Amino acid sequence: MRGIWGRRNAFIFEKVFGSPGKVVRLALLSLEEHQEANNRREAGQEIREGNRMDRKWKRPMPGLYKLNFDAAVDLKNRRIGIGIVIRDSNGEVMVTVCSRKDHVISPFIAECQALKRSIDLCKELGFGAVMMEGDAKGMIETVLAKEADESEYGQLIEDTKRAFAQGIHWSLSFIHREGNSVAHSLAKKALLTDTELCWIEESPQEVIQKIVYDRNCNFLTL
């Protein structure tokens, strides 16, 4: 259309008559540019959609369990809350835990203690094949590092490494907060508890909707 209009203006104002073939070539070029721009937009949208899906909680393969853990810090009262949830390959809850620890204000120590409690929980309940996920990327990378940690938290980190190494079929990886929302809510709830609370094949009312959402998202994308 742009080429035809330009051809018409050239004829009226400049007395120049462009060939129809040239107009067609210009039209095809414009069409290609338009299609390429659309393809770039669609590709960008697909990447963004893919990134969002990567942030969702994903159910484990049959025969495996997935454990999500998180910690919440209450600086004012110098305490932390630990939240843990273990689910099977159908997204069904096996265990949920809320645990509070006092006299802790470091987010790094809080997340490390949440992982340590997760490891102990798997030992206590006999979960052998477990994929552990948390949203504390720095802490997870530190625990997975082969070299010894000589920081101020070195002793806690090395103890956690040794405990984790005892699980032959355990894995540990980072998950974005969006995919760790159940554990995060449990950790915040734990700040308000006086003792550790544990639900077997159940979960507190506050996280039921998020558990259902995680499970439904998995089956909708199959």
PyMOL CGO cylinders between C-alpha atoms (Angstrom):
from pymol import cmd
from pymol.cgo import CYLINDER

trace = [
    CYLINDER, 0.00, 0.00, 0.00, 2.84, 2.39, 0.86, 0.3, 1, 1, 1, 1, 1, 1,
    CYLINDER, 2.84, 2.39, 0.86, 4.49, 1.67, -2.53, 0.3, 1, 1, 1, 1, 1, 1,
    CYLINDER, 4.49, 1.67, -2.53, 1.26, 2.23, -4.47, 0.3, 1, 1, 1, 1, 1, 1,
    CYLINDER, 1.26, 2.23, -4.47, 0.63, 5.54, -2.68, 0.3, 1, 1, 1, 1, 1, 1,
    CYLINDER, 0.63, 5.54, -2.68, 4.21, 6.67, -3.36, 0.3, 1, 1, 1, 1, 1, 1,
    CYLINDER, 4.21, 6.67, -3.36, 3.85, 5.71, -7.04, 0.3, 1, 1, 1, 1, 1, 1,
    CYLINDER, 3.85, 5.71, -7.04, 0.64, 7.76, -7.26, 0.3, 1, 1, 1, 1, 1, 1,
    CYLINDER, 0.64, 7.76, -7.26, 2.28, 10.82, -5.63, 0.3, 1, 1, 1, 1, 1, 1,
    CYLINDER, 2.28, 10.82, -5.63, 5.32, 10.57, -7.90, 0.3, 1, 1, 1, 1, 1, 1,
    CYLINDER, 5.32, 10.57, -7.90, 3.08, 10.54, -10.96, 0.3, 1, 1, 1, 1, 1, 1,
    CYLINDER, 3.08, 10.54, -10.96, 0.96, 13.50, -9.79, 0.3, 1, 1, 1, 1, 1, 1,
    CYLINDER, 0.96, 13.50, -9.79, 3.65, 15.78, -8.39, 0.3, 1, 1, 1, 1, 1, 1,
    CYLINDER, 3.65, 15.78, -8.39, 6.81, 14.73, -10.24, 0.3, 1, 1, 1, 1, 1, 1,
    CYLINDER, 6.81, 14.73, -10.24, 5.32, 13.36, -13.48, 0.3, 1, 1, 1, 1, 1, 1,
    CYLINDER, 5.32, 13.36, -13.48, 7.27, 10.15, -12.90, 0.3, 1, 1, 1, 1, 1, 1,
    CYLINDER, 7.27, 10.15, -12.90, 5.52, 6.82, -13.41, 0.3, 1, 1, 1, 1, 1, 1,
    CYLINDER, 5.52, 6.82, -13.41, 7.09, 3.96, -11.45, 0.3, 1, 1, 1, 1, 1, 1,
    CYLINDER, 7.09, 3.96, -11.45, 6.91, 0.48, -12.90, 0.3, 1, 1, 1, 1, 1, 1,
    CYLINDER, 6.91, 0.48, -12.90, 4.37, -1.95, -11.37, 0.3, 1, 1, 1, 1, 1, 1,
    CYLINDER, 4.37, -1.95, -11.37, 7.17, -4.47, -10.83, 0.3, 1, 1, 1, 1, 1, 1,
    CYLINDER, 7.17, -4.47, -10.83, 9.04, -2.05, -8.61, 0.3, 1, 1, 1, 1, 1, 1,
    CYLINDER, 9.04, -2.05, -8.61, 5.88, -1.43, -6.59, 0.3, 1, 1, 1, 1, 1, 1,
    CYLINDER, 5.88, -1.43, -6.59, 5.40, -5.18, -6.13, 0.3, 1, 1, 1, 1, 1, 1,
    CYLINDER, 5.40, -5.18, -6.13, 9.01, -5.64, -5.00, 0.3, 1, 1, 1, 1, 1, 1,
    CYLINDER, 9.01, -5.64, -5.00, 8.65, -2.82, -2.47, 0.3, 1, 1, 1, 1, 1, 1,
    CYLINDER, 8.65, -2.82, -2.47, 5.40, -4.30, -1.23, 0.3, 1, 1, 1, 1, 1, 1,
    CYLINDER, 5.40, -4.30, -1.23, 7.00, -7.73, -0.78, 0.3, 1, 1, 1, 1, 1, 1,
    CYLINDER, 7.00, -7.73, -0.78, 9.94, -6.16, 1.07, 0.3, 1, 1, 1, 1, 1, 1,
    CYLINDER, 9.94, -6.16, 1.07, 7.58, -4.31, 3.39, 0.3, 1, 1, 1, 1, 1, 1,
    CYLINDER, 7.58, -4.31, 3.39, 5.65, -7.53, 4.00, 0.3, 1, 1, 1, 1, 1, 1,
    CYLINDER, 5.65, -7.53, 4.00, 8.86, -9.39, 4.87, 0.3, 1, 1, 1, 1, 1, 1,
    CYLINDER, 8.86, -9.39, 4.87, 9.89, -6.63, 7.29, 0.3, 1, 1, 1, 1, 1, 1,
    CYLINDER, 9.89, -6.63, 7.29, 6.46, -6.74, 8.92, 0.3, 1, 1, 1, 1, 1, 1,
    CYLINDER, 6.46, -6.74, 8.92, 6.55, -10.53, 9.26, 0.3, 1, 1, 1, 1, 1, 1,
    CYLINDER, 6.55, -10.53, 9.26, 10.08, -10.44, 10.67, 0.3, 1, 1, 1, 1, 1, 1,
    CYLINDER, 10.08, -10.44, 10.67, 9.06, -7.85, 13.27, 0.3, 1, 1, 1, 1, 1, 1,
    CYLINDER, 9.06, -7.85, 13.27, 6.07, -10.00, 14.26, 0.3, 1, 1, 1, 1, 1, 1,
    CYLINDER, 6.07, -10.00, 14.26, 8.29, -13.07, 14.53, 0.3, 1, 1, 1, 1, 1, 1,
    CYLINDER, 8.29, -13.07, 14.53, 10.69, -11.20, 16.81, 0.3, 1, 1, 1, 1, 1, 1,
    CYLINDER, 10.69, -11.20, 16.81, 7.82, -10.10, 19.05, 0.3, 1, 1, 1, 1, 1, 1,
    CYLINDER, 7.82, -10.10, 19.05, 6.39, -13.63, 19.18, 0.3, 1, 1, 1, 1, 1, 1,
    CYLINDER, 6.39, -13.63, 19.18, 9.82, -15.11, 19.92, 0.3, 1, 1, 1, 1, 1, 1,
    CYLINDER, 9.82, -15.11, 19.92, 10.35, -12.60, 22.71, 0.3, 1, 1, 1, 1, 1, 1,
    CYLINDER, 10.35, -12.60, 22.71, 6.94, -13.42, 24.15, 0.3, 1, 1, 1, 1, 1, 1,
    CYLINDER, 6.94, -13.42, 24.15, 7.70, -17.16, 24.01, 0.3, 1, 1, 1, 1, 1, 1,
    CYLINDER, 7.70, -17.16, 24.01, 10.99, -16.60, 25.86, 0.3, 1, 1, 1, 1, 1, 1,
    CYLINDER, 10.99, -16.60, 25.86, 9.22, -14.55, 28.53, 0.3, 1, 1, 1, 1, 1, 1,
    CYLINDER, 9.22, -14.55, 28.53, 6.51, -17.20, 28.86, 0.3, 1, 1, 1, 1, 1, 1,
    CYLINDER, 6.51, -17.20, 28.86, 9.19, -19.89, 29.06, 0.3, 1, 1, 1, 1, 1, 1,
    CYLINDER, 9.19, -19.89, 29.06, 11.03, -17.98, 31.76, 0.3, 1, 1, 1, 1, 1, 1,
    CYLINDER, 11.03, -17.98, 31.76, 7.83, -17.67, 33.77, 0.3, 1, 1, 1, 1, 1, 1,
    CYLINDER, 7.83, -17.67, 33.77, 7.19, -21.41, 33.45, 0.3, 1, 1, 1, 1, 1, 1,
    CYLINDER, 7.19, -21.41, 33.45, 10.76, -22.12, 34.60, 0.3, 1, 1, 1, 1, 1, 1,
    CYLINDER, 10.76, -22.12, 34.60, 9.93, -20.30, 37.83, 0.3, 1, 1, 1, 1, 1, 1,
    CYLINDER, 9.93, -20.30, 37.83, 6.97, -22.54, 38.64, 0.3, 1, 1, 1, 1, 1, 1,
    CYLINDER, 6.97, -22.54, 38.64, 7.13, -25.49, 41.00, 0.3, 1, 1, 1, 1, 1, 1,
    CYLINDER, 7.13, -25.49, 41.00, 7.56, -28.73, 39.06, 0.3, 1, 1, 1, 1, 1, 1,
    CYLINDER, 7.56, -28.73, 39.06, 6.57, -32.13, 40.37, 0.3, 1, 1, 1, 1, 1, 1,
    CYLINDER, 6.57, -32.13, 40.37, 9.32, -34.76, 40.60, 0.3, 1, 1, 1, 1, 1, 1,
    CYLINDER, 9.32, -34.76, 40.60, 9.54, -37.91, 38.51, 0.3, 1, 1, 1, 1, 1, 1,
    CYLINDER, 9.54, -37.91, 38.51, 7.75, -41.03, 39.83, 0.3, 1, 1, 1, 1, 1, 1,
    CYLINDER, 7.75, -41.03, 39.83, 9.76, -42.64, 42.60, 0.3, 1, 1, 1, 1, 1, 1,
    CYLINDER, 9.76, -42.64, 42.60, 11.19, -39.31, 43.76, 0.3, 1, 1, 1, 1, 1, 1,
    CYLINDER, 11.19, -39.31, 43.76, 10.08, -36.78, 46.33, 0.3, 1, 1, 1, 1, 1, 1,
    CYLINDER, 10.08, -36.78, 46.33, 10.57, -33.04, 46.19, 0.3, 1, 1, 1, 1, 1, 1,
    CYLINDER, 10.57, -33.04, 46.19, 11.37, -31.07, 49.32, 0.3, 1, 1, 1, 1, 1, 1,
    CYLINDER, 11.37, -31.07, 49.32, 11.09, -27.29, 49.33, 0.3, 1, 1, 1, 1, 1, 1,
    CYLINDER, 11.09, -27.29, 49.33, 12.51, -25.28, 52.20, 0.3, 1, 1, 1, 1, 1, 1,
    CYLINDER, 12.51, -25.28, 52.20, 12.72, -21.62, 53.15, 0.3, 1, 1, 1, 1, 1, 1,
    CYLINDER, 12.72, -21.62, 53.15, 13.51, -19.37, 56.09, 0.3, 1, 1, 1, 1, 1, 1,
    CYLINDER, 13.51, -19.37, 56.09, 11.98, -16.10, 57.27, 0.3, 1, 1, 1, 1, 1, 1,
    CYLINDER, 11.98, -16.10, 57.27, 13.86, -13.69, 59.54, 0.3, 1, 1, 1, 1, 1, 1,
    CYLINDER, 13.86, -13.69, 59.54, 12.34, -11.52, 62.29, 0.3, 1, 1, 1, 1, 1, 1,
    CYLINDER, 12.34, -11.52, 62.29, 15.12, -9.04, 63.08, 0.3, 1, 1, 1, 1, 1, 1,
    CYLINDER, 15.12, -9.04, 63.08, 13.15, -7.23, 65.77, 0.3, 1, 1, 1, 1, 1, 1,
    CYLINDER, 13.15, -7.23, 65.77, 12.59, -10.36, 67.86, 0.3, 1, 1, 1, 1, 1, 1,
    CYLINDER, 12.59, -10.36, 67.86, 15.85, -12.03, 66.77, 0.3, 1, 1, 1, 1, 1, 1,
    CYLINDER, 15.85, -12.03, 66.77, 14.22, -15.22, 65.54, 0.3, 1, 1, 1, 1, 1, 1,
    CYLINDER, 14.22, -15.22, 65.54, 13.78, -17.19, 62.35, 0.3, 1, 1, 1, 1, 1, 1,
    CYLINDER, 13.78, -17.19, 62.35, 11.00, -19.33, 60.96, 0.3, 1, 1, 1, 1, 1, 1,
    CYLINDER, 11.00, -19.33, 60.96, 11.71, -22.46, 58.93, 0.3, 1, 1, 1, 1, 1, 1,
    CYLINDER, 11.71, -22.46, 58.93, 9.20, -23.85, 56.45, 0.3, 1, 1, 1, 1, 1, 1,
    CYLINDER, 9.20, -23.85, 56.45, 9.46, -27.27, 54.80, 0.3, 1, 1, 1, 1, 1, 1,
    CYLINDER, 9.46, -27.27, 54.80, 7.13, -29.18, 52.49, 0.3, 1, 1, 1, 1, 1, 1,
    CYLINDER, 7.13, -29.18, 52.49, 7.69, -32.61, 50.91, 0.3, 1, 1, 1, 1, 1, 1,
    CYLINDER, 7.69, -32.61, 50.91, 5.53, -33.68, 47.94, 0.3, 1, 1, 1, 1, 1, 1,
    CYLINDER, 5.53, -33.68, 47.94, 5.37, -36.76, 45.74, 0.3, 1, 1, 1, 1, 1, 1,
    CYLINDER, 5.37, -36.76, 45.74, 5.25, -37.09, 41.95, 0.3, 1, 1, 1, 1, 1, 1,
    CYLINDER, 5.25, -37.09, 41.95, 1.51, -36.34, 41.94, 0.3, 1, 1, 1, 1, 1, 1,
    CYLINDER, 1.51, -36.34, 41.94, 2.00, -33.11, 43.87, 0.3, 1, 1, 1, 1, 1, 1,
    CYLINDER, 2.00, -33.11, 43.87, 0.43, -34.64, 46.98, 0.3, 1, 1, 1, 1, 1, 1,
    CYLINDER, 0.43, -34.64, 46.98, 1.77, -33.48, 50.33, 0.3, 1, 1, 1, 1, 1, 1,
    CYLINDER, 1.77, -33.48, 50.33, 3.70, -36.00, 52.38, 0.3, 1, 1, 1, 1, 1, 1,
    CYLINDER, 3.70, -36.00, 52.38, 4.93, -33.70, 55.16, 0.3, 1, 1, 1, 1, 1, 1,
    CYLINDER, 4.93, -33.70, 55.16, 4.81, -30.03, 56.09, 0.3, 1, 1, 1, 1, 1, 1,
    CYLINDER, 4.81, -30.03, 56.09, 6.84, -28.46, 58.89, 0.3, 1, 1, 1, 1, 1, 1,
    CYLINDER, 6.84, -28.46, 58.89, 6.95, -25.11, 60.67, 0.3, 1, 1, 1, 1, 1, 1,
    CYLINDER, 6.95, -25.11, 60.67, 9.88, -24.62, 63.03, 0.3, 1, 1, 1, 1, 1, 1,
    CYLINDER, 9.88, -24.62, 63.03, 11.10, -21.56, 64.93, 0.3, 1, 1, 1, 1, 1, 1,
    CYLINDER, 11.10, -21.56, 64.93, 14.60, -20.84, 66.20, 0.3, 1, 1, 1, 1, 1, 1,
    CYLINDER, 14.60, -20.84, 66.20, 15.54, -17.95, 68.45, 0.3, 1, 1, 1, 1, 1, 1,
    CYLINDER, 15.54, -17.95, 68.45, 18.65, -15.74, 68.69, 0.3, 1, 1, 1, 1, 1, 1,
    CYLINDER, 18.65, -15.74, 68.69, 19.34, -15.84, 64.94, 0.3, 1, 1, 1, 1, 1, 1,
    CYLINDER, 19.34, -15.84, 64.94, 19.36, -12.73, 62.74, 0.3, 1, 1, 1, 1, 1, 1,
    CYLINDER, 19.36, -12.73, 62.74, 21.59, -13.67, 59.80, 0.3, 1, 1, 1, 1, 1, 1,
    CYLINDER, 21.59, -13.67, 59.80, 19.61, -14.55, 56.65, 0.3, 1, 1, 1, 1, 1, 1,
    CYLINDER, 19.61, -14.55, 56.65, 22.47, -16.80, 55.51, 0.3, 1, 1, 1, 1, 1, 1,
    CYLINDER, 22.47, -16.80, 55.51, 22.49, -18.77, 58.76, 0.3, 1, 1, 1, 1, 1, 1,
    CYLINDER, 22.49, -18.77, 58.76, 18.68, -18.91, 58.66, 0.3, 1, 1, 1, 1, 1, 1,
    CYLINDER, 18.68, -18.91, 58.66, 18.66, -20.49, 55.19, 0.3, 1, 1, 1, 1, 1, 1,
    CYLINDER, 18.66, -20.49, 55.19, 21.49, -22.85, 56.11, 0.3, 1, 1, 1, 1, 1, 1,
    CYLINDER, 21.49, -22.85, 56.11, 19.63, -24.00, 59.20, 0.3, 1, 1, 1, 1, 1, 1,
    CYLINDER, 19.63, -24.00, 59.20, 16.49, -24.49, 57.10, 0.3, 1, 1, 1, 1, 1, 1,
    CYLINDER, 16.49, -24.49, 57.10, 18.46, -26.80, 54.82, 0.3, 1, 1, 1, 1, 1, 1,
    CYLINDER, 18.46, -26.80, 54.82, 19.99, -28.60, 57.81, 0.3, 1, 1, 1, 1, 1, 1,
    CYLINDER, 19.99, -28.60, 57.81, 16.53, -29.18, 59.31, 0.3, 1, 1, 1, 1, 1, 1,
    CYLINDER, 16.53, -29.18, 59.31, 15.35, -30.46, 55.92, 0.3, 1, 1, 1, 1, 1, 1,
    CYLINDER, 15.35, -30.46, 55.92, 18.19, -32.98, 55.83, 0.3, 1, 1, 1, 1, 1, 1,
    CYLINDER, 18.19, -32.98, 55.83, 17.45, -34.14, 59.38, 0.3, 1, 1, 1, 1, 1, 1,
    CYLINDER, 17.45, -34.14, 59.38, 13.75, -34.46, 58.52, 0.3, 1, 1, 1, 1, 1, 1,
    CYLINDER, 13.75, -34.46, 58.52, 14.51, -36.74, 55.56, 0.3, 1, 1, 1, 1, 1, 1,
    CYLINDER, 14.51, -36.74, 55.56, 16.67, -38.92, 57.81, 0.3, 1, 1, 1, 1, 1, 1,
    CYLINDER, 16.67, -38.92, 57.81, 14.02, -39.07, 60.54, 0.3, 1, 1, 1, 1, 1, 1,
    CYLINDER, 14.02, -39.07, 60.54, 11.22, -40.07, 58.15, 0.3, 1, 1, 1, 1, 1, 1,
    CYLINDER, 11.22, -40.07, 58.15, 13.28, -42.27, 55.85, 0.3, 1, 1, 1, 1, 1, 1,
    CYLINDER, 13.28, -42.27, 55.85, 12.98, -40.32, 52.60, 0.3, 1, 1, 1, 1, 1, 1,
    CYLINDER, 12.98, -40.32, 52.60, 15.73, -41.78, 50.43, 0.3, 1, 1, 1, 1, 1, 1,
    CYLINDER, 15.73, -41.78, 50.43, 15.29, -40.22, 46.97, 0.3, 1, 1, 1, 1, 1, 1,
    CYLINDER, 15.29, -40.22, 46.97, 14.70, -36.51, 47.44, 0.3, 1, 1, 1, 1, 1, 1,
    CYLINDER, 14.70, -36.51, 47.44, 15.14, -33.41, 45.30, 0.3, 1, 1, 1, 1, 1, 1,
    CYLINDER, 15.14, -33.41, 45.30, 15.69, -30.47, 47.66, 0.3, 1, 1, 1, 1, 1, 1,
    CYLINDER, 15.69, -30.47, 47.66, 14.97, -26.94, 46.48, 0.3, 1, 1, 1, 1, 1, 1,
    CYLINDER, 14.97, -26.94, 46.48, 15.41, -23.54, 48.10, 0.3, 1, 1, 1, 1, 1, 1,
    CYLINDER, 15.41, -23.54, 48.10, 15.48, -19.93, 46.93, 0.3, 1, 1, 1, 1, 1, 1,
    CYLINDER, 15.48, -19.93, 46.93, 18.71, -18.93, 48.74, 0.3, 1, 1, 1, 1, 1, 1,
    CYLINDER, 18.71, -18.93, 48.74, 21.01, -19.17, 45.73, 0.3, 1, 1, 1, 1, 1, 1,
    CYLINDER, 21.01, -19.17, 45.73, 24.20, -18.03, 47.48, 0.3, 1, 1, 1, 1, 1, 1,
    CYLINDER, 24.20, -18.03, 47.48, 23.82, -20.47, 50.36, 0.3, 1, 1, 1, 1, 1, 1,
    CYLINDER, 23.82, -20.47, 50.36, 23.04, -23.38, 48.03, 0.3, 1, 1, 1, 1, 1, 1,
    CYLINDER, 23.04, -23.38, 48.03, 26.07, -22.65, 45.84, 0.3, 1, 1, 1, 1, 1, 1,
    CYLINDER, 26.07, -22.65, 45.84, 28.24, -22.48, 48.97, 0.3, 1, 1, 1, 1, 1, 1,
    CYLINDER, 28.24, -22.48, 48.97, 27.01, -25.84, 50.25, 0.3, 1, 1, 1, 1, 1, 1,
    CYLINDER, 27.01, -25.84, 50.25, 27.51, -27.47, 46.85, 0.3, 1, 1, 1, 1, 1, 1,
    CYLINDER, 27.51, -27.47, 46.85, 31.04, -26.06, 46.46, 0.3, 1, 1, 1, 1, 1, 1,
    CYLINDER, 31.04, -26.06, 46.46, 33.80, -28.68, 46.69, 0.3, 1, 1, 1, 1, 1, 1,
    CYLINDER, 33.80, -28.68, 46.69, 36.34, -26.49, 48.43, 0.3, 1, 1, 1, 1, 1, 1,
    CYLINDER, 36.34, -26.49, 48.43, 36.22, -26.07, 52.20, 0.3, 1, 1, 1, 1, 1, 1,
    CYLINDER, 36.22, -26.07, 52.20, 34.54, -22.91, 53.45, 0.3, 1, 1, 1, 1, 1, 1,
    CYLINDER, 34.54, -22.91, 53.45, 36.73, -20.70, 55.64, 0.3, 1, 1, 1, 1, 1, 1,
    CYLINDER, 36.73, -20.70, 55.64, 34.26, -17.90, 56.24, 0.3, 1, 1, 1, 1, 1, 1,
    CYLINDER, 34.26, -17.90, 56.24, 32.75, -16.99, 59.61, 0.3, 1, 1, 1, 1, 1, 1,
    CYLINDER, 32.75, -16.99, 59.61, 29.98, -19.49, 58.87, 0.3, 1, 1, 1, 1, 1, 1,
    CYLINDER, 29.98, -19.49, 58.87, 32.44, -22.19, 57.85, 0.3, 1, 1, 1, 1, 1, 1,
    CYLINDER, 32.44, -22.19, 57.85, 31.67, -24.65, 60.65, 0.3, 1, 1, 1, 1, 1, 1,
    CYLINDER, 31.67, -24.65, 60.65, 27.92, -24.58, 60.00, 0.3, 1, 1, 1, 1, 1, 1,
    CYLINDER, 27.92, -24.58, 60.00, 28.46, -24.92, 56.25, 0.3, 1, 1, 1, 1, 1, 1,
    CYLINDER, 28.46, -24.92, 56.25, 30.85, -27.85, 56.58, 0.3, 1, 1, 1, 1, 1, 1,
    CYLINDER, 30.85, -27.85, 56.58, 28.48, -29.60, 59.01, 0.3, 1, 1, 1, 1, 1, 1,
    CYLINDER, 28.48, -29.60, 59.01, 25.65, -29.12, 56.50, 0.3, 1, 1, 1, 1, 1, 1,
    CYLINDER, 25.65, -29.12, 56.50, 27.82, -30.44, 53.67, 0.3, 1, 1, 1, 1, 1, 1,
    CYLINDER, 27.82, -30.44, 53.67, 28.66, -33.60, 55.60, 0.3, 1, 1, 1, 1, 1, 1,
    CYLINDER, 28.66, -33.60, 55.60, 25.03, -34.17, 56.53, 0.3, 1, 1, 1, 1, 1, 1,
    CYLINDER, 25.03, -34.17, 56.53, 23.89, -33.68, 52.94, 0.3, 1, 1, 1, 1, 1, 1,
    CYLINDER, 23.89, -33.68, 52.94, 26.56, -36.03, 51.59, 0.3, 1, 1, 1, 1, 1, 1,
    CYLINDER, 26.56, -36.03, 51.59, 25.03, -38.90, 53.58, 0.3, 1, 1, 1, 1, 1, 1,
    CYLINDER, 25.03, -38.90, 53.58, 22.04, -38.96, 51.25, 0.3, 1, 1, 1, 1, 1, 1,
    CYLINDER, 22.04, -38.96, 51.25, 23.13, -40.99, 48.23, 0.3, 1, 1, 1, 1, 1, 1,
    CYLINDER, 23.13, -40.99, 48.23, 20.00, -40.14, 46.26, 0.3, 1, 1, 1, 1, 1, 1,
    CYLINDER, 20.00, -40.14, 46.26, 19.57, -36.55, 47.40, 0.3, 1, 1, 1, 1, 1, 1,
    CYLINDER, 19.57, -36.55, 47.40, 20.00, -33.51, 45.18, 0.3, 1, 1, 1, 1, 1, 1,
    CYLINDER, 20.00, -33.51, 45.18, 20.02, -29.80, 45.95, 0.3, 1, 1, 1, 1, 1, 1,
    CYLINDER, 20.02, -29.80, 45.95, 19.14, -26.97, 43.58, 0.3, 1, 1, 1, 1, 1, 1,
    CYLINDER, 19.14, -26.97, 43.58, 17.97, -23.37, 43.41, 0.3, 1, 1, 1, 1, 1, 1,
    CYLINDER, 17.97, -23.37, 43.41, 14.36, -22.43, 42.66, 0.3, 1, 1, 1, 1, 1, 1,
    CYLINDER, 14.36, -22.43, 42.66, 12.93, -18.94, 42.26, 0.3, 1, 1, 1, 1, 1, 1,
    CYLINDER, 12.93, -18.94, 42.26, 10.69, -17.63, 45.02, 0.3, 1, 1, 1, 1, 1, 1,
    CYLINDER, 10.69, -17.63, 45.02, 7.63, -18.10, 42.79, 0.3, 1, 1, 1, 1, 1, 1,
    CYLINDER, 7.63, -18.10, 42.79, 8.24, -21.85, 42.76, 0.3, 1, 1, 1, 1, 1, 1,
    CYLINDER, 8.24, -21.85, 42.76, 8.97, -21.90, 46.49, 0.3, 1, 1, 1, 1, 1, 1,
    CYLINDER, 8.97, -21.90, 46.49, 5.85, -20.11, 47.71, 0.3, 1, 1, 1, 1, 1, 1,
    CYLINDER, 5.85, -20.11, 47.71, 4.52, -22.94, 49.90, 0.3, 1, 1, 1, 1, 1, 1,
    CYLINDER, 4.52, -22.94, 49.90, 7.75, -23.22, 51.90, 0.3, 1, 1, 1, 1, 1, 1,
    CYLINDER, 7.75, -23.22, 51.90, 7.93, -19.43, 52.13, 0.3, 1, 1, 1, 1, 1, 1,
    CYLINDER, 7.93, -19.43, 52.13, 4.44, -19.20, 53.61, 0.3, 1, 1, 1, 1, 1, 1,
    CYLINDER, 4.44, -19.20, 53.61, 5.24, -21.99, 56.07, 0.3, 1, 1, 1, 1, 1, 1,
    CYLINDER, 5.24, -21.99, 56.07, 8.39, -20.13, 57.15, 0.3, 1, 1, 1, 1, 1, 1,
    CYLINDER, 8.39, -20.13, 57.15, 6.40, -16.96, 57.85, 0.3, 1, 1, 1, 1, 1, 1,
    CYLINDER, 6.40, -16.96, 57.85, 3.84, -18.98, 59.81, 0.3, 1, 1, 1, 1, 1, 1,
    CYLINDER, 3.84, -18.98, 59.81, 6.67, -20.56, 61.82, 0.3, 1, 1, 1, 1, 1, 1,
    CYLINDER, 6.67, -20.56, 61.82, 7.65, -17.13, 63.18, 0.3, 1, 1, 1, 1, 1, 1,
    CYLINDER, 7.65, -17.13, 63.18, 4.37, -17.12, 65.12, 0.3, 1, 1, 1, 1, 1, 1,
    CYLINDER, 4.37, -17.12, 65.12, 4.73, -20.60, 66.62, 0.3, 1, 1, 1, 1, 1, 1,
    CYLINDER, 4.73, -20.60, 66.62, 6.25, -21.56, 69.96, 0.3, 1, 1, 1, 1, 1, 1,
    CYLINDER, 6.25, -21.56, 69.96, 7.26, -25.11, 69.07, 0.3, 1, 1, 1, 1, 1, 1,
    CYLINDER, 7.26, -25.11, 69.07, 7.89, -27.09, 65.91, 0.3, 1, 1, 1, 1, 1, 1,
    CYLINDER, 7.89, -27.09, 65.91, 4.70, -28.15, 64.14, 0.3, 1, 1, 1, 1, 1, 1,
    CYLINDER, 4.70, -28.15, 64.14, 4.60, -31.13, 61.79, 0.3, 1, 1, 1, 1, 1, 1,
    CYLINDER, 4.60, -31.13, 61.79, 1.73, -32.34, 59.61, 0.3, 1, 1, 1, 1, 1, 1,
    CYLINDER, 1.73, -32.34, 59.61, 1.88, -35.83, 58.04, 0.3, 1, 1, 1, 1, 1, 1,
    CYLINDER, 1.88, -35.83, 58.04, 0.06, -36.03, 54.68, 0.3, 1, 1, 1, 1, 1, 1,
    CYLINDER, 0.06, -36.03, 54.68, -1.62, -32.75, 55.62, 0.3, 1, 1, 1, 1, 1, 1,
    CYLINDER, -1.62, -32.75, 55.62, -0.85, -29.05, 55.59, 0.3, 1, 1, 1, 1, 1, 1,
    CYLINDER, -0.85, -29.05, 55.59, -2.04, -25.96, 57.46, 0.3, 1, 1, 1, 1, 1, 1,
    CYLINDER, -2.04, -25.96, 57.46, -4.96, -24.03, 56.03, 0.3, 1, 1, 1, 1, 1, 1,
    CYLINDER, -4.96, -24.03, 56.03, -2.76, -21.09, 55.02, 0.3, 1, 1, 1, 1, 1, 1,
    CYLINDER, -2.76, -21.09, 55.02, -0.96, -23.00, 52.25, 0.3, 1, 1, 1, 1, 1, 1,
    CYLINDER, -0.96, -23.00, 52.25, -3.66, -25.31, 50.86, 0.3, 1, 1, 1, 1, 1, 1,
    CYLINDER, -3.66, -25.31, 50.86, -4.55, -22.95, 48.02, 0.3, 1, 1, 1, 1, 1, 1,
    CYLINDER, -4.55, -22.95, 48.02, -0.90, -22.62, 46.96, 0.3, 1, 1, 1, 1, 1, 1,
    CYLINDER, -0.90, -22.62, 46.96, -0.42, -26.39, 47.05, 0.3, 1, 1, 1, 1, 1, 1,
    CYLINDER, -0.42, -26.39, 47.05, -3.47, -26.88, 44.83, 0.3, 1, 1, 1, 1, 1, 1,
    CYLINDER, -3.47, -26.88, 44.83, -2.21, -24.16, 42.47, 0.3, 1, 1, 1, 1, 1, 1,
    CYLINDER, -2.21, -24.16, 42.47, 1.21, -25.83, 42.13, 0.3, 1, 1, 1, 1, 1, 1,
    CYLINDER, 1.21, -25.83, 42.13, -0.36, -29.21, 41.46, 0.3, 1, 1, 1, 1, 1, 1,
    CYLINDER, -0.36, -29.21, 41.46, -2.86, -27.89, 38.91, 0.3, 1, 1, 1, 1, 1, 1,
    CYLINDER, -2.86, -27.89, 38.91, -0.20, -25.93, 37.01, 0.3, 1, 1, 1, 1, 1, 1,
    CYLINDER, -0.20, -25.93, 37.01, 1.81, -29.12, 36.58, 0.3, 1, 1, 1, 1, 1, 1,
    CYLINDER, 1.81, -29.12, 36.58, -1.04, -31.15, 35.16, 0.3, 1, 1, 1, 1, 1, 1,
    CYLINDER, -1.04, -31.15, 35.16, -2.22, -28.32, 32.91, 0.3, 1, 1, 1, 1, 1, 1,
    CYLINDER, -2.22, -28.32, 32.91, 1.20, -28.21, 31.21, 0.3, 1, 1, 1, 1, 1, 1,
    CYLINDER, 1.20, -28.21, 31.21, 1.43, -31.95, 30.54, 0.3, 1, 1, 1, 1, 1, 1,
]
cmd.load_cgo(trace, "trace")
